Structures are given as C-alpha cells and as structure tokens.
Amino acid sequence: MFKLPRTSAISFVFLGLVACGPLPVYYNTGSDQTRTNSDTLSCKVNALKDAPVANQIRHRPPVYYPGRQHCNNGNCWTTPGYWVDGGTYTVDVNLGLRSQLEQRCMAQKGYRRLELPRCSKEQIAALQSLPGRNQRATGLPENACAVQQSNGNTIILPPL
C-alpha cells in the first residue's frame, strides 16, 4: 500500500501537484497499492460497460443586453440592444451512474472511498530519497497523503 513504484516515481509529480484540494482514493487495509490500482481499473472498466459514455449536446439560452441611453452636453442617443449566444456544452448523462457502479464494485471488494490531502513537492521528494520509508504499512496513517500518477493511478504515501 505504501510501496512507491520506482519506474513511476517521477511521472506522477507534475500531475499530483496541478490540482488543488483533496484527492479521492480507495483504501483497503492489507491491500497493496498495485492490487488497489488493479481493482480500481477492473471496476472502472465494468462500470463503463454497464453505463457507457452517453454524451448529449446542450445549449444555454441566449442572453439579451438591452440598449442604453447615453447623454453628452444635452445630446442624447440610444445604443441598440443585442443578443449574446449562451454557449454549447456536452454532458455525459451516464457519468453519475458510472461513478455509483464503480463505488459499489470497489465496496464489494472491501474498499472504502476516502479523500486524502494531495502530497506536497517536499513530501514526494523526501520519500523518493528515503527508500526505507516506502514500506508496506498495516493501517492508514493519520497524516497520509495521495498523489495521482500521469497514468491515472493513485498512490498513498505515508507521512514523513
């Protein structure tokens, strides 16, 4: 679970630091990180089969800006109003269902979903320089943090 893969030690640094806020992770006491990532991928694939991407194109309503009256030295004029396109966007209508299916699959495998703080640059650098700190632990330490790799996998790192 706390084993930091040597081949991907650098690949997750940038992705893990780009976003802010906590990182959702799955955790199961006694399951190592490789097994967790494998189970997560399996559940995501099954959820995608059961609730495939179903994009719908949606349109926001246009917005009307009415004309304004302008006056200068007693001379007044009115500018005409105009419409602005509200914009178009895409929604995956199965996204919520797919997420529920994934979470249910992971729960059936004994995982619980947690939100851990993202690891700082200093935590990642310190852990890479101390190979003895990457040992498997029996429980989730209170101050553990998470990093998302460029391949989408998540790694839980123990506190320093």
Phi, psi and omega per residue, in radians:
M1 nan -0.659 3.135
F2 -1.813 0.243 -3.129
K3 -1.370 2.130 3.139
L4 -1.623 1.971 -3.126
P5 -1.075 2.311 -3.094
R6 -1.183 -0.653 -3.059
T7 -1.221 -0.383 -3.087
S8 -2.024 0.298 -3.094
A9 -1.037 -0.669 -3.122
I10 -1.497 -0.564 -2.986
S11 -1.122 -0.399 -3.100
F12 -1.711 -0.124 -3.069
V13 -1.028 -0.889 -3.053
F14 -1.204 -0.772 -3.108
L15 -1.133 -0.672 -3.118
G16 -1.197 -0.376 -3.096
L17 -1.750 -0.131 -3.084
V18 -1.244 -0.832 -3.065
A19 -1.559 2.758 3.114
C20 -1.909 2.949 3.088
G21 1.474 3.039 -3.105
P22 -1.200 2.779 -3.119
L23 -1.965 2.144 3.103
P24 -1.258 2.304 -3.134
V25 -2.391 2.757 3.013
Y26 -1.762 2.442 -3.100
Y27 -2.385 2.390 3.067
N28 -2.473 2.067 3.125
T29 -0.991 2.242 3.110
G30 1.600 -0.126 3.125
S31 -1.709 2.264 -3.141
D32 -1.393 2.934 -3.032
Q33 -1.108 -0.639 3.126
T34 -1.108 -0.769 3.119
R35 -1.140 -0.738 3.135
T36 -1.069 -0.797 3.129
N37 -1.118 -0.664 3.111
S38 -1.145 -0.792 3.115
D39 -1.120 -0.694 3.125
T40 -1.095 -0.800 3.130
L41 -1.076 -0.765 3.126
S42 -1.044 -0.782 -3.140
C43 -1.188 -0.649 3.102
K44 -1.132 -0.721 3.129
V45 -1.122 -0.782 3.130
N46 -1.114 -0.712 3.121
A47 -1.135 -0.663 3.122
L48 -1.158 -0.605 3.084
K49 -1.165 -0.740 -3.088
D50 -1.369 -0.497 -3.141
A51 -2.380 1.342 -3.081
P52 -1.148 2.853 3.108
V53 -1.060 2.248 3.141
A54 -2.332 1.394 -3.108
N55 -1.297 2.407 3.024
Q56 -2.175 2.415 3.097
I57 -1.564 2.270 -3.132
R58 -2.176 2.732 -3.123
H59 -2.187 2.332 2.988
R60 -1.401 2.607 3.138
P61 -1.185 2.624 3.080
P62 -1.180 2.745 -3.132
V63 -2.001 2.299 3.125
Y64 -1.773 2.239 3.044
Y65 -1.883 1.967 -3.098
P66 -1.195 2.767 3.112
G67 -1.151 2.825 -3.137
R68 -2.183 2.623 3.090
Q69 -1.670 2.325 3.131
H70 -2.115 2.407 3.118
C71 -2.256 2.485 3.122
N72 -2.601 2.018 3.140
N73 0.937 0.765 3.101
G74 1.454 -0.180 3.076
N75 -1.656 2.181 -3.113
C76 -2.097 2.564 3.062
W77 -2.596 2.805 -3.105
T78 -2.104 2.274 3.047
T79 -1.506 2.551 -3.111
P80 -1.269 2.722 3.043
G81 -1.333 2.927 -3.139
Y82 -2.672 2.755 3.110
W83 -1.785 2.521 3.050
V84 -2.136 2.292 3.128
D85 -1.034 2.351 -3.133
G86 -1.305 -0.346 3.105
G87 1.782 2.828 -3.140
T88 -2.109 2.488 3.098
Y89 -2.536 2.871 -3.111
T90 -1.997 2.427 3.115
V91 -2.202 2.275 3.007
D92 -1.546 1.810 -3.043
V93 -1.222 -0.244 3.119
N94 -1.694 0.013 -3.062
L95 -1.022 -0.800 -3.139
G96 -1.115 -0.779 3.125
L97 -1.117 -0.733 3.128
R98 -1.067 -0.728 3.118
S99 -1.104 -0.740 3.115
Q100 -1.117 -0.730 3.120
L101 -1.104 -0.718 3.111
E102 -1.102 -0.806 -3.118
Q103 -1.133 -0.680 3.106
R104 -1.130 -0.750 3.113
C105 -1.044 -0.807 -3.130
M106 -1.160 -0.654 3.108
A107 -1.124 -0.667 3.106
Q108 -1.145 -0.425 3.098
K109 -1.569 0.046 3.062
G110 1.677 0.173 -3.124
Y111 -1.635 2.665 2.966
R112 -2.136 2.612 -3.097
R113 -1.616 2.230 3.137
L114 -2.174 2.836 2.976
E115 -2.067 2.016 -3.127
L116 -1.913 2.622 3.067
P117 -1.133 2.604 3.090
R118 -1.275 2.475 3.137
C119 -1.244 2.527 3.094
S120 -1.450 2.915 3.082
K121 -1.010 -0.698 -3.101
E122 -1.133 -0.726 3.137
Q123 -1.113 -0.748 -3.133
I124 -1.142 -0.806 -3.129
A125 -1.106 -0.742 -3.124
A126 -1.138 -0.695 -3.127
L127 -1.207 -0.603 3.120
Q128 -1.208 -0.504 -3.112
S129 -1.515 -0.160 3.139
L130 -2.092 1.509 -3.071
P131 -1.063 -0.481 3.135
G132 -1.223 -0.315 -3.128
R133 -1.393 -0.171 -3.051
N134 -1.617 0.479 -3.112
Q135 -1.358 2.707 3.107
R136 -1.227 2.374 -3.138
A137 -1.934 2.812 -3.126
T138 -1.532 -0.335 3.134
G139 -2.523 2.961 -3.130
L140 -1.464 2.010 3.124
P141 -1.115 2.668 -3.069
E142 -1.051 -0.670 -3.066
N143 -1.816 0.503 3.118
A144 -1.167 2.712 3.110
C145 -2.321 2.940 -3.079
A146 -2.224 2.633 3.107
V147 -2.321 2.372 3.065
Q148 -1.744 2.208 3.133
Q149 -1.343 2.888 3.129
S150 -1.138 -0.381 3.114
N151 -1.515 0.042 3.109
G152 1.681 -0.262 3.101
N153 -1.221 2.669 3.119
T154 -1.989 2.434 3.109
I155 -2.095 2.319 3.068
I156 -1.691 2.169 3.138
L157 -1.880 2.443 3.099
P158 -1.294 2.774 3.083
P159 -1.188 2.736 3.127
L160 -1.396 nan nan
